[in-house]
Amino acid sequence: MKNIVRCLIFFLFSISLNAQIERVEPPNWWIGFENIELQLLIKGNNIRYSKVYIDYKGVNIVNTHYADSPNYIFLDLEINSSTAPGNFNITLITKENKTHKYLYSLVGRSKTNKQNKGFDSSDVIYLITPDRFANGDSTNDEFNNLREKSYDRANDYARHGGDIRGIINNLDYIQKMGFTSIWSTPLLINDMEESSYHGYAITDYYKVDPRFGSLDEYIELSEEAKKRGIKLLMDQVANHCGVFHWWMDDLPFNNWINYQDDFVNGVPTTYSNHRRTTHQDAYSAEIDALQMVNGWFVDTMPDLNQTNDFMSNYIIQNSIWWIETIGLSGIRQDTYPYPDKEFMSLWANSIMVEYPNFNIVGEEWSLNPLLVSYWQKDSKISGDYKSNLPSSMDFPMQNAIYEGINDNENWNTGLIKIYEGLANDFIYPDPQSLLLFSDNHDMSRIYTQFDEDIVKTKMALSLILTMPRIPQIYYGTEVLLSDKSKPGDHGLIRTDFPGGWDNDTSNGFDNQGLSETQLEMKNFLMKLLNFRKKSNAIHKGKTIHFAPINGVYLIARTYEDEVLINIINKNEDPVKLDLQRFDELSLNGSYFLNVLTNELILWENEIKLNKKGSYILNLQKP
Ligand code: CA
């Protein structure tokens, strides 16, 4: 009995000691990275000026940094590559001579993670807004301890209950459609008062939003996707956090976020001017350039100061922690030109050094190819700036395809926009690694952009899937989701996928209740996506295109003996296409299969294009 009491006293005593250390981040680490340094954020009540000890072979304390707040220590460690995996105590002895201990884990690295192959032009990415895709677990729709209690499918800005389980349940569907990668918008916790469903106001960088599921489910998603040959991308946000991030009540340093004093006094006073050209503009006023990167994106998203080295380490280690924990194949980085750009260069490089086959795509929402090119690794026009970002999002081509298909044919409008848009590829160090899309979670859906014209929608998608790019398609495009009632409204763009909820009146997964046009689009995409999976000509072929004439544009992709041709025909009435102009392709007398209609076509003299649309032709071997 005496022993039990003693144990109990000891147990309670230990709890009171550990209670002093609220968190250590990253919450665990690995042995075997190229970079053997690790910087831990330690948070605990009044721990500043503590002496820190670790007694574990192969782990050395290099430096102990005390923050501006009395409640943080940043601890620099070196982890020898021959260190054995295991747990050790981090011991703090405070200036009042109190002892605190925290048990920390070092794990051996999975050998496969290092080789994780990033998404590339052989892939097609399915972009999902997880709250709106499928509700696989209705027990996690609402939590009393979170700020927003708004589960309401009738409200476009409330939570709709979609989750990680919903994605896992439909991986077979995604695979069958022919997608080979998934980019889900952020799954980390947004404990915000409203509109938390979008995910870009993260309030804890190490926590999955419980409304989306658990960390174990996130790992399960990755493993189940991998089994189906599907790569997983994580959407990360280095520029800003949510205003209810846990550290906002007690910021470690006086310069942890930008315009911190303004915030402390109430609301932020300086917003970003969004003038992203200040990065390249030789005439830019300093005040504009500073406001661009340091101003807040919106008042619920404090702007992180990545020029603070501790913040910089925090974000880099956080990204690596997720890649290693989940086994990711790629990252999509939000608002790429908004954080400190020297930091972004370091961030991307730190990841690519640890994962040489990985891929990262950054968002620069500009229609100017010069700006998009500037951010891609090895750009010839970035001056002294060395970007390490492998892939950039191709907004210029997205817009050119829209205008090219939608606008009337004239000397300088219509298909010429696509032709000249693709000609701009000379400005990119690696155009094939750009991410191309017809729409995404921030834009009106492609079907709505074309005023619900399915032929135009298919033409645009056919180009996205055959150009030298990495294509991305927004979930629900296959069943013609639309935001026509309020075009461009963000809540509506992110409409629920039909069939993702019990008792939905139609079901995009099993086709029940779909209209003829929805089925037509779904079959079109499934056919083209599954064809694309095996087409080396599309994945890595040479590109030749011919200037559009009389509303017809032809783009050819060739790889060894494979030839894939996409003819875009804007004529409503049948036209004859004289093939002589394409003699340099040396195709005379060969047979092509129309990938969409299974028609066999002889390539000789002329071919007849009966209606408006895309003719996707694959050379048949003799
Ligand atoms: Ca749910």
Residues whose N, C-alpha, C, O or C-beta is under 5 A from the ligand:
A	BS01	CA	N135 G136 D137 S138 N140 D141 G161 G162 D163 R211
